[in-house]
Amino acid sequence: MTLEVGDLVLTGTPQGVGRVVAGDVITAGLGLPDSKEDLTKLKINVADRQGLFQVD
């Protein structure tokens, strides 16, 4: 699919996948068809937090 400026990408997990817990690492990336290189990658280290998540 083609992403346009302002598009959101939402993900989910199939039934039977365990919960995300502190210490897990979530990775995601975007690439072009027929290319082995990623355009961008995202790595999230999961940690316990109190209160709401906030991006600075």
CHARMM-style PDB file with segment names, atoms N, HN, CA, C and O in Angstrom:
ATOM      1  N   MET     1       0.842  -1.179   0.000  1.00  0.00      PROA
ATOM      2  CA  MET     1       0.000   0.000   0.000  1.00  0.00      PROA
ATOM      3  C   MET     1       0.885   1.240   0.000  1.00  0.00      PROA
ATOM      4  O   MET     1       2.054   1.160   0.377  1.00  0.00      PROA
ATOM      5  N   THR     2       0.375   2.326  -0.396  1.00  0.00      PROA
ATOM      6  HN  THR     2      -0.574   2.391  -0.702  1.00  0.00      PROA
ATOM      7  CA  THR     2       1.105   3.591  -0.403  1.00  0.00      PROA
ATOM      8  C   THR     2       0.671   4.424   0.796  1.00  0.00      PROA
ATOM      9  O   THR     2      -0.523   4.586   1.049  1.00  0.00      PROA
ATOM     10  N   LEU     3       1.653   4.956   1.535  1.00  0.00      PROA
ATOM     11  HN  LEU     3       2.622   4.825   1.329  1.00  0.00      PROA
ATOM     12  CA  LEU     3       1.358   5.843   2.657  1.00  0.00      PROA
ATOM     13  C   LEU     3       1.476   7.284   2.195  1.00  0.00      PROA
ATOM     14  O   LEU     3       2.394   7.642   1.457  1.00  0.00      PROA
ATOM     15  N   GLU     4       0.551   8.091   2.631  1.00  0.00      PROA
ATOM     16  HN  GLU     4      -0.195   7.800   3.230  1.00  0.00      PROA
ATOM     17  CA  GLU     4       0.538   9.507   2.302  1.00  0.00      PROA
ATOM     18  C   GLU     4       0.808  10.314   3.571  1.00  0.00      PROA
ATOM     19  O   GLU     4       0.656   9.800   4.679  1.00  0.00      PROA
ATOM     20  N   VAL     5       1.209  11.576   3.411  1.00  0.00      PROA
ATOM     21  HN  VAL     5       1.332  11.994   2.511  1.00  0.00      PROA
ATOM     22  CA  VAL     5       1.448  12.462   4.549  1.00  0.00      PROA
ATOM     23  C   VAL     5       0.195  12.494   5.421  1.00  0.00      PROA
ATOM     24  O   VAL     5      -0.911  12.700   4.923  1.00  0.00      PROA
ATOM     25  N   GLY     6       0.379  12.289   6.720  1.00  0.00      PROA
ATOM     26  HN  GLY     6       1.278  12.122   7.125  1.00  0.00      PROA
ATOM     27  CA  GLY     6      -0.737  12.323   7.658  1.00  0.00      PROA
ATOM     28  C   GLY     6      -1.378  10.969   7.913  1.00  0.00      PROA
ATOM     29  O   GLY     6      -2.214  10.848   8.809  1.00  0.00      PROA
ATOM     30  N   ASP     7      -1.005   9.932   7.138  1.00  0.00      PROA
ATOM     31  HN  ASP     7      -0.327  10.030   6.410  1.00  0.00      PROA
ATOM     32  CA  ASP     7      -1.551   8.594   7.361  1.00  0.00      PROA
ATOM     33  C   ASP     7      -1.068   8.042   8.697  1.00  0.00      PROA
ATOM     34  O   ASP     7       0.035   8.360   9.141  1.00  0.00      PROA
ATOM     35  N   LEU     8      -1.886   7.224   9.332  1.00  0.00      PROA
ATOM     36  HN  LEU     8      -2.782   6.967   8.972  1.00  0.00      PROA
ATOM     37  CA  LEU     8      -1.530   6.539  10.566  1.00  0.00      PROA
ATOM     38  C   LEU     8      -1.378   5.055  10.269  1.00  0.00      PROA
ATOM     39  O   LEU     8      -2.119   4.496   9.461  1.00  0.00      PROA
ATOM     40  N   VAL     9      -0.421   4.426  10.921  1.00  0.00      PROA
ATOM     41  HN  VAL     9       0.182   4.881  11.577  1.00  0.00      PROA
ATOM     42  CA  VAL     9      -0.239   2.991  10.796  1.00  0.00      PROA
ATOM     43  C   VAL     9      -0.560   2.380  12.154  1.00  0.00      PROA
ATOM     44  O   VAL     9       0.104   2.679  13.146  1.00  0.00      PROA
ATOM     45  N   LEU    10      -1.572   1.529  12.198  1.00  0.00      PROA
ATOM     46  HN  LEU    10      -2.112   1.286  11.393  1.00  0.00      PROA
ATOM     47  CA  LEU    10      -1.978   0.877  13.433  1.00  0.00      PROA
ATOM     48  C   LEU    10      -1.673  -0.613  13.311  1.00  0.00      PROA
ATOM     49  O   LEU    10      -1.806  -1.200  12.237  1.00  0.00      PROA
ATOM     50  N   THR    11      -1.266  -1.207  14.413  1.00  0.00      PROA
ATOM     51  HN  THR    11      -1.157  -0.730  15.285  1.00  0.00      PROA
ATOM     52  CA  THR    11      -0.939  -2.628  14.393  1.00  0.00      PROA
ATOM     53  C   THR    11      -1.715  -3.359  15.470  1.00  0.00      PROA
ATOM     54  O   THR    11      -2.316  -2.736  16.345  1.00  0.00      PROA
ATOM     55  N   GLY    12      -1.700  -4.639  15.406  1.00  0.00      PROA
ATOM     56  HN  GLY    12      -1.212  -5.144  14.695  1.00  0.00      PROA
ATOM     57  CA  GLY    12      -2.331  -5.473  16.413  1.00  0.00      PROA
ATOM     58  C   GLY    12      -1.581  -6.786  16.500  1.00  0.00      PROA
ATOM     59  O   GLY    12      -0.546  -6.963  15.858  1.00  0.00      PROA
ATOM     60  N   THR    13      -2.098  -7.696  17.287  1.00  0.00      PROA
ATOM     61  HN  THR    13      -2.939  -7.552  17.808  1.00  0.00      PROA
ATOM     62  CA  THR    13      -1.472  -9.000  17.415  1.00  0.00      PROA
ATOM     63  C   THR    13      -2.510 -10.081  17.180  1.00  0.00      PROA
ATOM     64  O   THR    13      -3.682  -9.903  17.513  1.00  0.00      PROA
ATOM     65  N   PRO    14      -2.092 -11.194  16.613  1.00  0.00      PROA
ATOM     66  CA  PRO    14      -3.037 -12.291  16.411  1.00  0.00      PROA
ATOM     67  C   PRO    14      -3.414 -12.933  17.740  1.00  0.00      PROA
ATOM     68  O   PRO    14      -2.686 -12.809  18.725  1.00  0.00      PROA
ATOM     69  N   GLN    15      -4.542 -13.611  17.765  1.00  0.00      PROA
ATOM     70  HN  GLN    15      -5.134 -13.712  16.965  1.00  0.00      PROA
ATOM     71  CA  GLN    15      -5.001 -14.296  18.961  1.00  0.00      PROA
ATOM     72  C   GLN    15      -3.933 -15.284  19.439  1.00  0.00      PROA
ATOM     73  O   GLN    15      -3.313 -15.981  18.636  1.00  0.00      PROA
ATOM     74  N   GLY    16      -3.732 -15.330  20.749  1.00  0.00      PROA
ATOM     75  HN  GLY    16      -4.235 -14.763  21.401  1.00  0.00      PROA
ATOM     76  CA  GLY    16      -2.783 -16.272  21.321  1.00  0.00      PROA
ATOM     77  C   GLY    16      -1.409 -15.691  21.605  1.00  0.00      PROA
ATOM     78  O   GLY    16      -0.574 -16.354  22.222  1.00  0.00      PROA
ATOM     79  N   VAL    17      -1.160 -14.461  21.165  1.00  0.00      PROA
ATOM     80  HN  VAL    17      -1.838 -13.923  20.664  1.00  0.00      PROA
ATOM     81  CA  VAL    17       0.126 -13.822  21.434  1.00  0.00      PROA
ATOM     82  C   VAL    17       0.107 -13.299  22.864  1.00  0.00      PROA
ATOM     83  O   VAL    17      -0.906 -12.765  23.315  1.00  0.00      PROA
ATOM     84  N   GLY    18       1.219 -13.449  23.581  1.00  0.00      PROA
ATOM     85  HN  GLY    18       2.042 -13.883  23.215  1.00  0.00      PROA
ATOM     86  CA  GLY    18       1.292 -13.025  24.978  1.00  0.00      PROA
ATOM     87  C   GLY    18       1.291 -11.516  25.141  1.00  0.00      PROA
ATOM     88  O   GLY    18       1.410 -10.771  24.168  1.00  0.00      PROA
ATOM     89  N   ARG    19       1.155 -11.078  26.388  1.00  0.00      PROA
ATOM     90  HN  ARG    19       1.059 -11.683  27.178  1.00  0.00      PROA
ATOM     91  CA  ARG    19       1.135  -9.657  26.726  1.00  0.00      PROA
ATOM     92  C   ARG    19       2.515  -9.035  26.547  1.00  0.00      PROA
ATOM     93  O   ARG    19       3.530  -9.727  26.621  1.00  0.00      PROA
ATOM     94  N   VAL    20       2.544  -7.735  26.313  1.00  0.00      PROA
ATOM     95  HN  VAL    20       1.718  -7.173  26.253  1.00  0.00      PROA
ATOM     96  CA  VAL    20       3.792  -6.973  26.283  1.00  0.00      PROA
ATOM     97  C   VAL    20       4.133  -6.632  27.728  1.00  0.00      PROA
ATOM     98  O   VAL    20       3.302  -6.095  28.460  1.00  0.00      PROA
ATOM     99  N   VAL    21       5.359  -6.945  28.134  1.00  0.00      PROA
ATOM    100  HN  VAL    21       6.035  -7.381  27.540  1.00  0.00      PROA
ATOM    101  CA  VAL    21       5.771  -6.713  29.524  1.00  0.00      PROA
ATOM    102  C   VAL    21       7.110  -5.988  29.553  1.00  0.00      PROA
ATOM    103  O   VAL    21       7.850  -5.986  28.570  1.00  0.00      PROA
ATOM    104  N   ALA    22       7.409  -5.374  30.692  1.00  0.00      PROA
ATOM    105  HN  ALA    22       6.808  -5.376  31.491  1.00  0.00      PROA
ATOM    106  CA  ALA    22       8.686  -4.682  30.871  1.00  0.00      PROA
ATOM    107  C   ALA    22       9.830  -5.623  30.507  1.00  0.00      PROA
ATOM    108  O   ALA    22       9.832  -6.792  30.891  1.00  0.00      PROA
ATOM    109  N   GLY    23      10.798  -5.100  29.765  1.00  0.00      PROA
ATOM    110  HN  GLY    23      10.796  -4.150  29.453  1.00  0.00      PROA
ATOM    111  CA  GLY    23      11.937  -5.893  29.313  1.00  0.00      PROA
ATOM    112  C   GLY    23      11.799  -6.359  27.874  1.00  0.00      PROA
ATOM    113  O   GLY    23      12.798  -6.703  27.241  1.00  0.00      PROA
ATOM    114  N   ASP    24      10.564  -6.378  27.336  1.00  0.00      PROA
ATOM    115  HN  ASP    24       9.753  -6.099  27.850  1.00  0.00      PROA
ATOM    116  CA  ASP    24      10.359  -6.726  25.929  1.00  0.00      PROA
ATOM    117  C   ASP    24      10.913  -5.621  25.040  1.00  0.00      PROA
ATOM    118  O   ASP    24      11.024  -4.471  25.463  1.00  0.00      PROA
ATOM    119  N   VAL    25      11.259  -5.976  23.806  1.00  0.00      PROA
ATOM    120  HN  VAL    25      11.169  -6.911  23.463  1.00  0.00      PROA
ATOM    121  CA  VAL    25      11.687  -5.003  22.807  1.00  0.00      PROA
ATOM    122  C   VAL    25      10.778  -5.169  21.601  1.00  0.00      PROA
ATOM    123  O   VAL    25      10.647  -6.267  21.060  1.00  0.00      PROA
ATOM    124  N   ILE    26      10.145  -4.067  21.178  1.00  0.00      PROA
ATOM    125  HN  ILE    26      10.252  -3.176  21.617  1.00  0.00      PROA
ATOM    126  CA  ILE    26       9.260  -4.072  20.014  1.00  0.00      PROA
ATOM    127  C   ILE    26       9.989  -3.371  18.877  1.00  0.00      PROA
ATOM    128  O   ILE    26      10.482  -2.256  19.050  1.00  0.00      PROA
ATOM    129  N   THR    27      10.062  -4.011  17.718  1.00  0.00      PROA
ATOM    130  HN  THR    27       9.661  -4.916  17.577  1.00  0.00      PROA
ATOM    131  CA  THR    27      10.696  -3.398  16.554  1.00  0.00      PROA
ATOM    132  C   THR    27       9.721  -3.390  15.385  1.00  0.00      PROA
ATOM    133  O   THR    27       8.912  -4.305  15.228  1.00  0.00      PROA
ATOM    134  N   ALA    28       9.807  -2.353  14.574  1.00  0.00      PROA
ATOM    135  HN  ALA    28      10.464  -1.609  14.702  1.00  0.00      PROA
ATOM    136  CA  ALA    28       8.971  -2.228  13.383  1.00  0.00      PROA
ATOM    137  C   ALA    28       9.766  -1.470  12.329  1.00  0.00      PROA
ATOM    138  O   ALA    28      10.707  -0.748  12.660  1.00  0.00      PROA
ATOM    139  N   GLY    29       9.398  -1.628  11.078  1.00  0.00      PROA
ATOM    140  HN  GLY    29       8.633  -2.214  10.810  1.00  0.00      PROA
ATOM    141  CA  GLY    29      10.089  -0.917  10.013  1.00  0.00      PROA
ATOM    142  C   GLY    29       9.198  -0.728   8.809  1.00  0.00      PROA
ATOM    143  O   GLY    29       8.173  -1.394   8.666  1.00  0.00      PROA
ATOM    144  N   LEU    30       9.592   0.175   7.955  1.00  0.00      PROA
ATOM    145  HN  LEU    30      10.425   0.716   8.071  1.00  0.00      PROA
ATOM    146  CA  LEU    30       8.917   0.417   6.675  1.00  0.00      PROA
ATOM    147  C   LEU    30       9.935   0.261   5.563  1.00  0.00      PROA
ATOM    148  O   LEU    30      11.089   0.668   5.699  1.00  0.00      PROA
ATOM    149  N   GLY    31       9.503  -0.327   4.472  1.00  0.00      PROA
ATOM    150  HN  GLY    31       8.566  -0.659   4.362  1.00  0.00      PROA
ATOM    151  CA  GLY    31      10.407  -0.515   3.344  1.00  0.00      PROA
ATOM    152  C   GLY    31       9.656  -0.441   2.032  1.00  0.00      PROA
ATOM    153  O   GLY    31       8.436  -0.281   2.006  1.00  0.00      PROA
ATOM    154  N   LEU    32      10.391  -0.557   0.953  1.00  0.00      PROA
ATOM    155  HN  LEU    32      11.382  -0.687   0.974  1.00  0.00      PROA
ATOM    156  CA  LEU    32       9.819  -0.547  -0.393  1.00  0.00      PROA
ATOM    157  C   LEU    32       9.718  -1.980  -0.914  1.00  0.00      PROA
ATOM    158  O   LEU    32      10.548  -2.826  -0.577  1.00  0.00      PROA
ATOM    159  N   PRO    33       8.703  -2.253  -1.735  1.00  0.00      PROA
ATOM    160  CA  PRO    33       8.616  -3.584  -2.329  1.00  0.00      PROA
ATOM    161  C   PRO    33       9.898  -3.907  -3.095  1.00  0.00      PROA
ATOM    162  O   PRO    33      10.507  -3.020  -3.694  1.00  0.00      PROA
ATOM    163  N   ASP    34      10.297  -5.149  -3.074  1.00  0.00      PROA
ATOM    164  HN  ASP    34       9.802  -5.869  -2.587  1.00  0.00      PROA
ATOM    165  CA  ASP    34      11.478  -5.628  -3.806  1.00  0.00      PROA
ATOM    166  C   ASP    34      12.782  -5.004  -3.331  1.00  0.00      PROA
ATOM    167  O   ASP    34      13.769  -5.018  -4.066  1.00  0.00      PROA
ATOM    168  N   SER    35      12.807  -4.455  -2.114  1.00  0.00      PROA
ATOM    169  HN  SER    35      12.005  -4.445  -1.517  1.00  0.00      PROA
ATOM    170  CA  SER    35      14.031  -3.895  -1.557  1.00  0.00      PROA
ATOM    171  C   SER    35      14.323  -4.579  -0.234  1.00  0.00      PROA
ATOM    172  O   SER    35      13.412  -4.806   0.563  1.00  0.00      PROA
ATOM    173  N   LYS    36      15.580  -4.910   0.007  1.00  0.00      PROA
ATOM    174  HN  LYS    36      16.320  -4.726  -0.641  1.00  0.00      PROA
ATOM    175  CA  LYS    36      15.951  -5.557   1.260  1.00  0.00      PROA
ATOM    176  C   LYS    36      16.308  -4.541   2.334  1.00  0.00      PROA
ATOM    177  O   LYS    36      16.513  -4.922   3.486  1.00  0.00      PROA
ATOM    178  N   GLU    37      16.388  -3.253   1.991  1.00  0.00      PROA
ATOM    179  HN  GLU    37      16.220  -2.943   1.055  1.00  0.00      PROA
ATOM    180  CA  GLU    37      16.736  -2.216   2.959  1.00  0.00      PROA
ATOM    181  C   GLU    37      15.477  -1.536   3.488  1.00  0.00      PROA
ATOM    182  O   GLU    37      14.531  -1.285   2.742  1.00  0.00      PROA
ATOM    183  N   ASP    38      15.481  -1.241   4.795  1.00  0.00      PROA
ATOM    184  HN  ASP    38      16.250  -1.445   5.401  1.00  0.00      PROA
ATOM    185  CA  ASP    38      14.373  -0.506   5.402  1.00  0.00      PROA
ATOM    186  C   ASP    38      14.525   0.981   5.126  1.00  0.00      PROA
ATOM    187  O   ASP    38      15.640   1.501   5.093  1.00  0.00      PROA
ATOM    188  N   LEU    39      13.399   1.667   4.926  1.00  0.00      PROA
ATOM    189  HN  LEU    39      12.493   1.244   4.953  1.00  0.00      PROA
ATOM    190  CA  LEU    39      13.409   3.128   4.841  1.00  0.00      PROA
ATOM    191  C   LEU    39      13.590   3.719   6.233  1.00  0.00      PROA
ATOM    192  O   LEU    39      14.283   4.719   6.418  1.00  0.00      PROA
ATOM    193  N   THR    40      12.958   3.085   7.196  1.00  0.00      PROA
ATOM    194  HN  THR    40      12.395   2.273   7.045  1.00  0.00      PROA
ATOM    195  CA  THR    40      13.061   3.537   8.573  1.00  0.00      PROA
ATOM    196  C   THR    40      12.784   2.372   9.501  1.00  0.00      PROA
ATOM    197  O   THR    40      12.099   1.421   9.124  1.00  0.00      PROA
ATOM    198  N   LYS    41      13.310   2.441  10.707  1.00  0.00      PROA
ATOM    199  HN  LYS    41      13.866   3.213  11.013  1.00  0.00      PROA
ATOM    200  CA  LYS    41      13.084   1.422  11.732  1.00  0.00      PROA
ATOM    201  C   LYS    41      12.753   2.099  13.043  1.00  0.00      PROA
ATOM    202  O   LYS    41      13.201   3.213  13.314  1.00  0.00      PROA
ATOM    203  N   LEU    42      11.969   1.419  13.849  1.00  0.00      PROA
ATOM    204  HN  LEU    42      11.606   0.514  13.629  1.00  0.00      PROA
ATOM    205  CA  LEU    42      11.581   1.909  15.158  1.00  0.00      PROA
ATOM    206  C   LEU    42      11.840   0.791  16.160  1.00  0.00      PROA
ATOM    207  O   LEU    42      11.440  -0.351  15.932  1.00  0.00      PROA
ATOM    208  N   LYS    43      12.505   1.111  17.264  1.00  0.00      PROA
ATOM    209  HN  LYS    43      12.829   2.039  17.449  1.00  0.00      PROA
ATOM    210  CA  LYS    43      12.782   0.137  18.318  1.00  0.00      PROA
ATOM    211  C   LYS    43      12.285   0.728  19.630  1.00  0.00      PROA
ATOM    212  O   LYS    43      12.661   1.838  20.005  1.00  0.00      PROA
ATOM    213  N   ILE    44      11.433  -0.029  20.326  1.00  0.00      PROA
ATOM    214  HN  ILE    44      11.127  -0.931  20.021  1.00  0.00      PROA
ATOM    215  CA  ILE    44      10.864   0.428  21.583  1.00  0.00      PROA
ATOM    216  C   ILE    44      11.243  -0.556  22.678  1.00  0.00      PROA
ATOM    217  O   ILE    44      10.927  -1.742  22.586  1.00  0.00      PROA
ATOM    218  N   ASN    45      11.919  -0.068  23.713  1.00  0.00      PROA
ATOM    219  HN  ASN    45      12.176   0.895  23.788  1.00  0.00      PROA
ATOM    220  CA  ASN    45      12.225  -0.876  24.890  1.00  0.00      PROA
ATOM    221  C   ASN    45      11.080  -0.684  25.876  1.00  0.00      PROA
ATOM    222  O   ASN    45      10.839   0.429  26.343  1.00  0.00      PROA
ATOM    223  N   VAL    46      10.379  -1.760  26.191  1.00  0.00      PROA
ATOM    224  HN  VAL    46      10.574  -2.664  25.812  1.00  0.00      PROA
ATOM    225  CA  VAL    46       9.212  -1.687  27.060  1.00  0.00      PROA
ATOM    226  C   VAL    46       9.668  -1.598  28.513  1.00  0.00      PROA
ATOM    227  O   VAL    46      10.512  -2.375  28.959  1.00  0.00      PROA
ATOM    228  N   ALA    47       9.090  -0.627  29.256  1.00  0.00      PROA
ATOM    229  HN  ALA    47       8.404   0.004  28.894  1.00  0.00      PROA
ATOM    230  CA  ALA    47       9.423  -0.431  30.664  1.00  0.00      PROA
ATOM    231  C   ALA    47       8.151  -0.132  31.442  1.00  0.00      PROA
ATOM    232  O   ALA    47       7.173   0.360  30.879  1.00  0.00      PROA
ATOM    233  N   ASP    48       8.165  -0.427  32.731  1.00  0.00      PROA
ATOM    234  HN  ASP    48       8.960  -0.827  33.189  1.00  0.00      PROA
ATOM    235  CA  ASP    48       7.041  -0.059  33.600  1.00  0.00      PROA
ATOM    236  C   ASP    48       7.054   1.442  33.812  1.00  0.00      PROA
ATOM    237  O   ASP    48       8.114   2.034  34.016  1.00  0.00      PROA
ATOM    238  N   ARG    49       5.865   2.070  33.764  1.00  0.00      PROA
ATOM    239  HN  ARG    49       5.005   1.589  33.598  1.00  0.00      PROA
ATOM    240  CA  ARG    49       5.738   3.507  34.011  1.00  0.00      PROA
ATOM    241  C   ARG    49       4.490   3.772  34.812  1.00  0.00      PROA
ATOM    242  O   ARG    49       3.498   3.055  34.687  1.00  0.00      PROA
ATOM    243  N   GLN    50       4.535   4.794  35.630  1.00  0.00      PROA
ATOM    244  HN  GLN    50       5.341   5.377  35.732  1.00  0.00      PROA
ATOM    245  CA  GLN    50       3.357   5.251  36.349  1.00  0.00      PROA
ATOM    246  C   GLN    50       2.769   6.434  35.595  1.00  0.00      PROA
ATOM    247  O   GLN    50       3.522   7.266  35.088  1.00  0.00      PROA
ATOM    248  N   GLY    51       1.470   6.534  35.508  1.00  0.00      PROA
ATOM    249  HN  GLY    51       0.859   5.859  35.920  1.00  0.00      PROA
ATOM    250  CA  GLY    51       0.821   7.667  34.860  1.00  0.00      PROA
ATOM    251  C   GLY    51       0.719   7.482  33.348  1.00  0.00      PROA
ATOM    252  O   GLY    51       0.929   6.388  32.825  1.00  0.00      PROA
ATOM    253  N   LEU    52       0.395   8.564  32.667  1.00  0.00      PROA
ATOM    254  HN  LEU    52       0.224   9.452  33.092  1.00  0.00      PROA
ATOM    255  CA  LEU    52       0.197   8.534  31.220  1.00  0.00      PROA
ATOM    256  C   LEU    52       1.497   8.611  30.480  1.00  0.00      PROA
ATOM    257  O   LEU    52       2.456   9.213  30.962  1.00  0.00      PROA
ATOM    258  N   PHE    53       1.547   8.000  29.297  1.00  0.00      PROA
ATOM    259  HN  PHE    53       0.768   7.510  28.905  1.00  0.00      PROA
ATOM    260  CA  PHE    53       2.717   8.091  28.420  1.00  0.00      PROA
ATOM    261  C   PHE    53       2.762   9.477  27.806  1.00  0.00      PROA
ATOM    262  O   PHE    53       1.729  10.003  27.390  1.00  0.00      PROA
ATOM    263  N   GLN    54       3.939  10.075  27.745  1.00  0.00      PROA
ATOM    264  HN  GLN    54       4.777   9.648  28.084  1.00  0.00      PROA
ATOM    265  CA  GLN    54       4.081  11.418  27.194  1.00  0.00      PROA
ATOM    266  C   GLN    54       5.341  11.489  26.349  1.00  0.00      PROA
ATOM    267  O   GLN    54       6.407  11.039  26.767  1.00  0.00      PROA
ATOM    268  N   VAL    55       5.211  12.059  25.154  1.00  0.00      PROA
ATOM    269  HN  VAL    55       4.345  12.425  24.814  1.00  0.00      PROA
ATOM    270  CA  VAL    55       6.358  12.244  24.264  1.00  0.00      PROA
ATOM    271  C   VAL    55       6.825  13.680  24.386  1.00  0.00      PROA
ATOM    272  O   VAL    55       6.021  14.604  24.261  1.00  0.00      PROA
ATOM    273  N   ASP    56       8.116  13.882  24.630  1.00  0.00      PROA
ATOM    274  HN  ASP    56       8.768  13.131  24.732  1.00  0.00      PROA
ATOM    275  CA  ASP    56       8.667  15.236  24.749  1.00  0.00      PROA
ATOM    276  C   ASP    56       9.077  15.764  23.401  1.00  0.00      PROA
ATOM    277  OT1 ASP    56       9.563  16.891  23.302  1.00  0.00      PROA
TER     278      ASP     56
END
